[in-house]
Amino acid sequence: MYKVTLIPGDGTGPEITEAVRRVLEATGVSFEWEIQNAGEDVYHQEGNPLPDRVLESIKRNKVALKGPITTPVGTGFRSVNVTLRQALDLYSCLRPCKSYAGARTKYSNIDIVIVRENTEDLYAGIEYQKDSEGAKAIIDLVKNISGNTIRSDSGISIKPISVFGSERIVRFAFEYARKNKRRKVTSVHKANIMKYSDGLFLEVSREVAKKYPDIEFEDKIIDNMCMQLVQKPELYDVLVLPNLYGDIVSDLAAGLIGGLGLAPGANLGSEYAVFEATHGSAPKYKGLNKVNPFAMMLSGVMMLRYLGETTAAENLDNAIASTIKEGKYVTYDMKPSPDDPTAATTSGVADAIVSKITRQ
Ligand code: NAD
């Protein structure tokens, strides 16, 4: 029996987490779910979108399965997702993007693993609003120490990238590559322009790479990387990236395999693990029982593997793969046209997977 914190999230989160809970239970592995709400509604009810009880539950159980949570754009509360990763020091975001036969995409045989740094960079949350005391102080400081002028009507976001943060994420990428028999790690950066932040990430990547002579290493500038991924994705294997580039390239890689509905993820630290899809809360579909639960189900597969439940993980992965291949019980985004009347519902997909697993 595994005790796992279950965060349904908001928007379409509760529908897809329910679908995942059902298929995980169908594998025969026993779970006791500790349900913890967080997000927009909790913010309105409790004044905090991520109450301490949620973090305490994850600290107790060490493992969580999490639905997506909405972040207001521009104003409002800070991202619960980012805060959670920072508060639990879930420094590594692991996002495998693998082709499933039958998924509608221009590409085949994609097998790329994104390793995104999860705690630093422009995501650190160190920001100063236009005209604030902080923004004014930084503008003065920069003027004094470097003579550079920042326009007085600027908002400012700080981009810290440390040796400590870079070293542990690059090491994680190489260890993952070694353990999973991958051939190459590509470090992605913009070190030609941001010499002291991305430059440091690259320098540390090169140092760490020397300790893994069995794995090929290369680096790529982020803009070139994006083009290469679209043109020749088969050349790439494990990518390690600072936080923001990792976020953007994750969606790009999801596009290669047929969309966000198929891209799972895990946020991992040295003590805790939180499994969640790459996609967000898709709020326009909230309550419609419509969105694709596969990305969250595949995050569930990752959780089973993390727990050492390899057979259950294989069974669930196989059931998902064969359902995608058959193309019948799949949601609108995986049909030839988004208004295909034969599209399955979120819960309909879960029904199909449950019956497949229990027949296996
Ligand atoms: P999104 O991922 O929710 O949606 C992007 C597009 O993909 C939309 O067209 C959406 O309908 C579609 N989509 C997403 N998931 C899908 C699924 N399972 N099945 C079918 N289609 C799916 O991204 P967004 O619209 O930029 O963000 C919506 C909200 O989610 C924002 O508040 C954002 O901050 C938040 N968000 C949360 C997380 C997280 O919880 N980790 C991650 C990304 C975005």
Residues whose N, C-alpha, C, O or C-beta is under 5 A from the ligand:
A	BS01	NAD	G67 P68 I69 T70 T71 P72 N81 L260 G261 A277 T278 H279 G280 S281 A282 V291 N292 D333
